Amino acid sequence: MVKRITTIVYDRLRHIIRATWCLIVFLSMGSGALAQSLSTPFPASFRNTHTNELVNGAALAPVFKKLKQNKTVKVMHIGDSHVKGNILPRTVGTTLQSYFPRIEFDYYGINGAWARRFYENDMINRVVASHPDLVIISFGTNEAHGATLDERTHAQTMETLTSRISERCPGVCFLFTTPPGSFITQRTSSYTTGTGRRRRTHYNTTKVPNQNTVNVARSIVNFCQSHRMAAWDIFTIAGGSPSAFTNWRNSGMMNTDCVHYLANGYILQGKLLGEAIYKAYTGTAISGTQTRMMHGSTPKEQQPYKSVKGF
């Protein structure tokens, strides 16, 4: 009996000592280590990656203030086929809701859409109907596959879109995301078959990085900086040019069309975006109307999506 009591006391003391030691280690880690533990890493094959954080995250201070007050915040995510495919926005939503249970998340995407498609009345009405506090805007892949980008025209499109939403949703905040990167088809050689009317020219092609993505990403970030809006530059974060293109493809996260992504790619992007927003939240000190930024610090195999018209 005495031996049994001694054993029980010993076990309890051991658990108390272990818990105390864990608490001491946790406290000694500090907030920087805690923030690091919340970061989803890129695959080991990724090269030249950058810190996952928002550009001008303090622009979301009105949203963060409502969250700190434990009020409901409504988020609307709009975009092209990356959003239409569901996996990306759903992951963003679930990631944010894991940090902020009172967030209500909605999304709407259109295959092949450019940003200008969404400033038409039917799309504005759809966005306004959700009464958003924050609108996440994810376009750029289709713009990058168009002709050479006119940054002034692109900026005018983004300004028209945000202005028309703001007119109907006073006080709404915006968060733009850049395209993650894609490839285009380039001819490498040609050969002919047949003779006379049956003569045909055939082309050999290869996939090469769509360097116009660099211009689109820069245009989006420049617009956000000049208009005091937040941006999430996933293109630069994931390696920039030329690494971002090959990083996604070589890690097995891109679809065979080298434009869309497999589920594991969209899931990673969604988690990273949600975490970047949370980092901005924890790093933004809010006092009245004043805001300032504080300094701080093996997916399963998936089947490719079917081909779609537009991106």
C-alpha positions, 0 to 999 in steps of 0.5 A, a space after each residue: 500500500 505504501 509502495 503504491 502511494 509512493 508511486 502515485 506521488 512520484 508520478 504526479 511530481 514527475 508530471 508537475 516538473 515536466 509541465 513546469 519545464 515546458 512552461 519555462 521553455 515556452 516563456 523563454 521562446 518569446 513571441 518571435 518563436 511563437 510567430 515562427 511556429 505559426 508559419 507553414 513552410 515551403 517545400 525544401 525544393 523552393 529557392 529564393 523565398 522571402 518572408 511571408 508577410 503583407 505589404 502595407 498590412 497596417 492598411 487593414 487596421 479597421 478590420 483588425 480593430 473589429 476583430 480585437 473588439 470580438 465583432 463579426 468581420 465579413 470577408 469576400 474573396 473575388 478573382 479568376 479561376 484560382 478562386 473559382 476552383 474553390 480550394 484556394 478561397 476555402 483554405 483561406 477561409 478556414 485558416 482565418 477562421 481558425 484564428 478568428 472564429 467570428 469571421 464570415 467568409 464568402 468567395 466568387 470567381 470566374 474562369 478567364 476573368 480580368 479585374 475589369 470584369 468585376 467592376 461591372 454592375 452585376 459583379 459589384 452587386 454580388 460583392 455588395 450583397 455580402 456586406 464585406 468589411 474586407 475584400 480580397 482581390 485575386 487577379 493577374 494571371 489572365 492579365 499576364 497572358 495578355 499583350 504587354 501590360 500597360 501599367 497605367 491602364 491596369 492601375 485605372 482598372 484597379 482604381 475603378 474596381 475599388 472605387 465602385 465597391 467603396 461607394 456601395 460599402 463605405 469603410 471597406 478595406 481591400 487586400 490585393 494578391 499577385 498572381 503566383 506565376 505561370 508558363 506560356 507555350 513557346 515555339 521551338 522549331 517547325 517541320 512540314 509534312 505532305 505535298 501540294 494541298 496536303 502540305 502542313 506545317 507543324 510546330 514543336 513547342 515548350 513551356 517557358 516562364 511567363 515573364 509578364 507576371 513580373 510586370 503584373 505583380 509589380 503593378 499590383 504592389 505599386 498600386 497598393 502602395 500608392 493607394 494605401 491598400 494592403 497587398 500579398 505578393 505571393 509571386 515574390 514570396 515564393 521566389 520571384 523571377 525566375 525561381 517562383 515559376 520553377 519552384 511551383 512546377 518542380 515541387 509537383 504543385 502545378 497542373 499539367 497546363 502550367 497555369 493552374 495548380 493542383 490541390 496541394 498548391 492551392 492549399 499551401 497558398 491559402 494557408 500562407 495567405 491566412 497566416 500573412 493576414 494573422 501576422 499583420 493582425 498581431 503586428 499592428 498596434 491600434 490606438 484610436 485612429 492611430 496605427 503603426 506596424 510593430 517589428 516582429 518576426 508531404 502533400 497527398 497526390 492530386 489529380 489535375 483539373 480538367 482544362 477550362 477556357 480561360 485561366 
